[in-house]
Amino acid sequence: MKGTTKKLLSLLLCVCMLFGCGLTNVFAAPSGTVLFADDFSALAPGESPMLEPGTAAWTGASQTKGVAYMEGAEFEKNMVLKFINAESNTKNGYPTIKKDIDATNMKDLTVSVRVHGEGRFRINVLTDNETNFYVQPKKSDGWTDISLTIDFEKLTYTLTDANGTGEAKAIPNEIYDIRAISIQLQNILAPGTHCYIDDVVFSTSSSNVDVAKANNGTVGVAVKTASSRKALKTETKPANVTPTTTGTVFVHDDASKGTQGATVNAASSQWTKQTTATLAQFKYGMHNDNPVYIVDSTSTSKHYPTLKLSPQSGELKKVSVSFSVITSSSTAALIIASDTDRSSTLFSVGKSTDWQSVVAEIDLENST
């Protein structure tokens, strides 16, 4: 949001319907607690690594089988993970494997890996659902021992590669929620080239860590916001609580004025518009005898049902937006847009079984 005083402000509440590895041959035994390790010895040649979010396995991968992809391979009498970009491909390939970590109670997080081969190897660090920073370590001619340590207390990171251990550098963007740290190991490969990785270890120097919870890094509130904006404030309380405010409430909707089971009609409500597919819509419903809005998708595809509010913000200096939400297998997001700026997601709330009450305070004068 860049100087958006006296502009048309749009607030969108969006519910996006989304639908044990051995520790052997590790090049350096980390001190502290090992959270996750994979030496790929369980893979067969040509087999892809197991992807299973929320467990002691890799969380996800980005690849195209037969084009730019990853598979188990035997190299120097040892099973490794091979990153490949086929010779038939006419452009660079970006095969990527990802691990999500819940870093609660961790002072730091260290990712260690051995790399051998062609291409540019990168470690991408995603926080609050977007890329925070990445490093591109220098490799030697043979195997290179690489490690990246993220210090959550000092908000710095340190890289060790073929040049040795570098100086600590400041993390460029604020981290609002450490319950969903994503680490991507990526190789950028020219057509007909490949690279190997082995002995991957995720560890922390902290000792009071729940390893099972750490491997469930997809759970929790993920805040997606620029570092110049205020951090998310959340607390658990029941739905339909009238927000406490020192200003003027110009919209208050507790979903009590609609017919149960009916689709929300923006034309006859306080909302400006409902943007949605017919297979995923906001409807009036009940939860524990409380009237609520329910989004229930009947499709296996992703949909982004959205309720939009467009107040005239010419006389507004500050806006506070609050809502309560439960998401069973989806993400609820608050998005802001102006008449000149592209929309920006302030934050998103991940899967939860209890009500989460969210408050966003927007200062239009100071663009924060």
N, C-alpha and C positions, 0 to 999 in steps of 0.2 A: 504494500500500500504506500504510495508515494504522493504525499501532499494532497489528500483526498478531501479537504474541507470544501463545503458548499458543492458537493457532487451527489449524484444519485447513488445511494449505497444499497447493495443487495446482500442479504444474508441467506445462505442456503443451508438447511439442515438435511444432510444426505445420509441415507443408509445404503451402503454398498453391499449387496448380497454376493458373498464370495464363497464361494464354496472351497551292539556292544562289540565294540571293536577291540581287537587285541592290541596290547602295547608292547610290541617287540621291535627290536632293531631301531629304537629311537636314538637319534644322534646325541641328545643331551637330556639327562634326567632333570626335569624342572623341579625347583624347590616349591613347596607349598602344596597346592591341590590340583590334581589333574582332573579336568572337567570332561574332556573328550579326547580320544586318540584313535588314529587309524593308520596302520602300516600297510593296508590293502592286501594283506596275506589271505584274507577270506575271499577275495575275488578270484574268479576263474578268468583265463585269457578271453578277451572280448566281452566280458560281463561289465555292465554299468554298476556304479556304487549304489547301495541301498539308500533311498530317500524316504524319510519318515519323520515329518515335523513333530516336535514335542518329545522325542526320544533321544537315546544316545546313538544317533545316526545323523547323517547329513540331512539338512533341511530341504534343500532344493538344488536344481541345476538349470542352466540355460545352455542348450545344445540342440543341434539338428543332426540326427543319426545319419551317418554316411557322408556328412558334409563337414561340419565343425562339431566335434563330439569328444567324449571321454570314455575310456574303457580300461579294464584290467589288462596288464601286459607283463610278460616276464622280461626283465632287463638285468643283465649281469647276475643271473641266477637268483633273482629276487623279484617278487611280485610288486608292481608299482601301479600308479594310475597314469595312463598315457593320455595327453591332450593332443588331438589330431585336427588338422585342417586339410581336407582332401585336395589332391592335386587338381581335381576337376572343378573345384571351387574357383570362381574368378575374382574373389575379393578376400580380404582378411577375415579370419574366423576368430570368434571370441568365446570359446567354450569356458564355462564358469560353473563352479560348484560352491554351494553356500551352506553356512552353518549359523543358526540363530542361537544366541546365548542370553539368558537372564542373568545379568551381572549384579543382582541384589547382594548386598553385604560384601562386595568385592572392592578391594583397594585398587586392583589393577586386573588386566587381562593380557595374557601373552599368547600369541599365535606363533608356533614354530613349524617349519616345513623345510624339506630338502628339495632342491630343484636342479634339473639337469636337462639341457637341450636348447632348442632354438626358440625364437620368439621373445616377446616382452612379457615377463611375468609381473602381475600386479596383485596387490592385496587391497581390496576396496572395503572401506568401513562405512556401514550405514547405521545411522542413529535416527530415531524419531521418524522412521519410514522414508528417509531420503539420504543420499550420499553425503557424508560429512567430509571425508577426505580419502585419498588413496596414496599408496606408495608403490614405486616401481624399483625394486631392489636391483643392485648391480650383481650380475652373475659372473662366476669364473668359468673356465673351459670345461671343468668336470662338474661334480656335484657341489652345490653351494648351500651352506647352512644359512637359513634366513629366519629371523624372528622379528616380530613387531610387538612391542609392549605399550599398552594404553593405560595411562595412570589416571584414574577417575578422580583422585583427590587433587592432584596438581593440574589436571586437564592438559596433559602433555602426552606425546607419543615418542617412542625411541625405536629406531630401526637398526638391525644388525644384518649386514650382507657381506659381499666380497670385499668391501672397503673397511670392514670392521664395524664397531658400534659408533653410531653417530650421536650428535648432541640431541638432547630432548627438545622437541619442537611443540609449540602450542597447538592444541586442537583448534582448527579454524572456526568451527561452529559450536555453539552451546549444545550440551546434551541435556534434554529435559527429562528423559525417562530411560534408565539403564536396564529396564526389564526386557528390552527388545533390541539387543545389539546384533547386527548382522555382519558377518565376515564373509566376503567373497574371495575365493582364490581363482584368478583368471589368467589365461594365457592369450595374448594377441599374436596370432600366427598367420604368416603368409601362406598362400596356397602350396600344398605339398610339403609342409613342415610339421614337426611335432615336438613335444616336450614331455618330460616325466616329472612327477612329484612323488614324494614318499615321506613316511614318518611324520605325519601331521599330529601336532599336540596343541590342545587348548588348555591353558593352565592359569592359575592365579596364585599370588603369594599369600593370599588370605587363607585361613584355616577353618573359619566358622562358616562354611559354605555348604548349602544343600545341593549336591551334585545333580540329583534327579530334577530339582527345580531349575537349576542352571541350564539344563538341556531342554527346558520347555520355554524357550525365549520368545515364542510367538504369543504368549499369554500376557495380558496386561494392557495398560493404557499407553498408546503410542502417540506422542505429541509431535505434530508436523508443523513447524513454525520457524520463521526467521529468528536469528538470535537477538534482533533488536526488539522483538515483541515480548510481552510479559509471559511468564510461564503459566502453565495450566494449573488451576486450583480445583481439586476434586475432593468430595467427601461422600460417604454413603448415607442416604436417607431415602424415605419413601417417596413415591411419585406424587404429583399434584400438590406439592408444597409451594405456596405463593412466595416468589423470591423477595427477599428483604432488600430494599433499595432506599437511597436517600434522595432520589430524583423522581421523575415522572414515569409511570408505567404506561407506555403507549400501545403495547401488545401483551396480552396474557391469555394463553390458550391452554386449558387443561383437558382438552378433548371431550368435554362433557356435553357439548351442544349438538353432537351429531347422532345419527341413528346407527345403532350397533350393527356392524357388518357392512355398512355402506361405505363406498369409496369417498374419500375427502374431495369435496368440490370447492376449489379455490375461489370460484366466483361468488359463492355464498358464505365464505368464511373470511377470517382476517388475513389469510395467506394470499399472496399475489398470484401464485401459480403452483401447480403440481406438475413436475416434469418426470415422466415415468413410462415404462412399458406396461402393457396390459397384464403381463404375467407377474409383475411386482409393483404393487401400489400401496399407498398409505390408506388404511381403512380404520374406521372407528371400532374399538373393541373394549374388552374388560380384562383386568389383571388384578386378582385378589380384591374384587369388588370395587376397583378403581377404574374409571374410564380412561383409556389410553389410546394412542395411535399404534396400530400394528402394521408392520410390513411383513408379508408372508409371500415368499416367491414360490411359484409352481414350476419354475424353469431351472434347468441345470446349468444354464449360461449365466454370466455375470450381468446384473442389472444395477442401475443407479437411480432408484426412485428418490425424488428430491422435492421438498417443500421450500418455496421461495418467498421471501418477504422483502419488499422494496420500499422502505420508508424514505420520505423526502428529508435528506440530511443537511439541508442548507442552514438550519438553525441549531443543529445538534453539535455539541462539542465532545461529548463522551457518550458511548453506548455500552450497555452491559447486556450480554445475552446469556441466559441460563436455561438449562434443560436437564431432565433426568432420563436415563436410558438403560435398558437391558438389551444385550445383543447375544443371541444364542450361537450364531455361526456367521457373524457378519461384522461390519465395521460402521460405526456412525461417525460422521464428520461434520464439522462446521466450516463453511467456505465463505469467504468474503470477496466482493467484487465492487468496482466503481465504474462510472461511465467511461473512463479512459484506461483503467488498469485491467489487466487480465485477472481472472479469479485466482485466489490463493487459499490453500487449505490451512486454516489456523491450527487445527489439531484433529485427531481422530481417536475414537474410543474403541478399543478392541473387545473381544469376546468376554462376557461376564455373566455370572449367575445372579448377582445382586444389583440393585439399582445403583447407578453411578450418577451423582449430581455434578454437572459441569458448569463452570462460569467463565466467560470470556469478557475481559474489559478492554474496550477499543477506544483509544484517544485519537479523535479525528484531527485535532489541532496539531498534535506532535507526531502524528503518523506512527503511533506505537500501539 
